[in-house]
């Protein structure tokens, strides 16, 4: 860490603090708060660099991997997030098929709660919501998405064909190993 970069970061922080203080004290025309934003961003970046801290990850989903894994001799769609600390999400084939049927028989886009209700009618006991969400994420992130999200609702891209499409996707994933 050089003295120049340390001084640069400290100067940026001090300047930003002074601008905010002036703004709050009422000297708005001379020191608009909007000028503090880039200086605070520069200071944060400088401090992260000096402390060797990685920036906070965004939720882009590009690291998510899917595969078919066997648990107790039953195939499960598994969603893994490399580098994450959470356990993988696993979905049994019965929930996978029931979720597809709930969407495929709908005459309009469904809210997530409506998809859950449709799955609960087909699978007893009702599965946890993470399993249905895992299916939806998998189908919306496929190379050719099978389900699309319209605002807060979900619908099959090709109504009436979702059942066969998700079967084909399952088989491809089983053959390929991971997506």
N, C-alpha and C positions, 0 to 999 in steps of 0.2 A: 504494500500500500504506500503510495507516494504522498508526500506532504501536499503536493499540488492538488491531487484528486480528493484528498481528505478536506482541504480548504474549500474546494469547489463545491462539494456536497454540503458542507456546513454553511457556506455562503448562501447557497440556494435555499436551504431550509430556513435560515435566519431571514432572508429577504421575503420568502413566502409568509412566514409568521408575522413579519412587520406589516405586510400588505393586508393580511386578514385583520390584524389588530386595528389598523387605520380604517379599514372598511367598517368594522364594528363600532369604531369611535365616531363615525359619521363623515369622514373625509372621503366620500365615495367618488367625487369627480376627479380627484388627483390619483387615487389608487383603486381602480375597479378590481373587484374580487376575481373577475375572469382572468386577469393577468397572473394570478397566483397559481392557477391550475397547471400550466406547463412547467412552472418552476417546482411545484410539488412532485409532479411526475418525474422530472429530472432528478430531484433529490432522492426519491424512492428508488429509482433505477440505480443511482450511484451507491446508495446505502446497501442495496441488494448485492451489487457487484463487490463492494468492499467486504461484506459479510459472507459472500459466496452462498447466498440464499437463492434457491430456485423460485421463479414466479409461480403463483398459484395456478393449478391446472384448470383449464376450462372443460366443460362437459360436452365435448364434440362427439364422443363415442367412437373415434377412429381406432382405438386400441381394443375394442371389444372383439372377442373371438368366440365363434360357435362351433360346437362339435357334438356328435352323438357319443354318449358314454353309457356304459352298462352299470347299473346299480342293482344288486341282487338279481342279476340275470334279466333285468328289464331295461330296455333302451330309454334314455332320457336325452332331450335336447339340453345342452349345457352351455351357459353363457359365462365366459371367463373374462376378467378384466386384468390383464397383465400389470404387475406393479401395484395392484390394489391390495388392500388388506381384507376385503370382504371375501366370504366363501362364494364359490360359483353358484349361480342360480340354475336349478335343475327343474325340468318340466317333463312329466311322463307323457307317453304318446296319447293316452286317453284325454288329457287336458288339451294337448296340442290339437287333436282332431275336433274336440268339442268347441274350442275357440274358433276354429275355422268354420264349423257348421253354424255357430251363432252369427258370424259375420256374413256368411254366404246366403243365409236365408232371409237376411234383413232387406227390406224394401227401401231403406233410407240409411244414411250414415248414423252410427250409433255412438252415444256417449259411452265412456268407459264403464260406467255403472250398468248400463244396459247390456254391454258385452258380458260383464260379470254375471248378470242375471241369466242371460242365455246359456252361459257355461254351467251355472249352478243347476239349471233345469236338466242338463244332460249328464252331469257328473255328481255323484253323491259320495261322500260329503263334498260340499262346495270347496274348490281349491283356493289357496291363498292368492291374493291379488297379484303378487310378484310373478306367479307362474303365467298368468294371462298377459301381464305386461311384457314378460320375456318373449312370448310368442309374437306379440304385436311389434316389438322392437326388431326381432329377427326378420319378420316379413316386410317391414318398412325399409330395412337396410339391405335387403337382398340386392344382388346386382341388377335384377329387374324386379322392382318392388311389387309385391302381391297385394299389399294393403297400403292405402294412403290415409294420411291424417288430414282432415279438413277442419281447421280450427281445433275444436276440442272433441271432434268426432272421428270415428274410424269407418272405413268402407273398403270392400274388396275392389280391386282395380277391375277385375273381370267377374262381374256378378254371375253366380251359377257355376263358375269354374274353380273357385277357390279351393274346394276340397281336393280336386285332382292336382292342382298346382302345389299345394302344401305337401301332398304325398310325394310328388316328384322332387321337391326341394329337400325333403327329409332323406330320400334315397340318394340324391346327389351328395348330400352332406355325409351320409354314412359311407359312401364310396370314396369320397375325396378326403375325408378325415377332419378337416377344419375349414372354416370360412372366417 
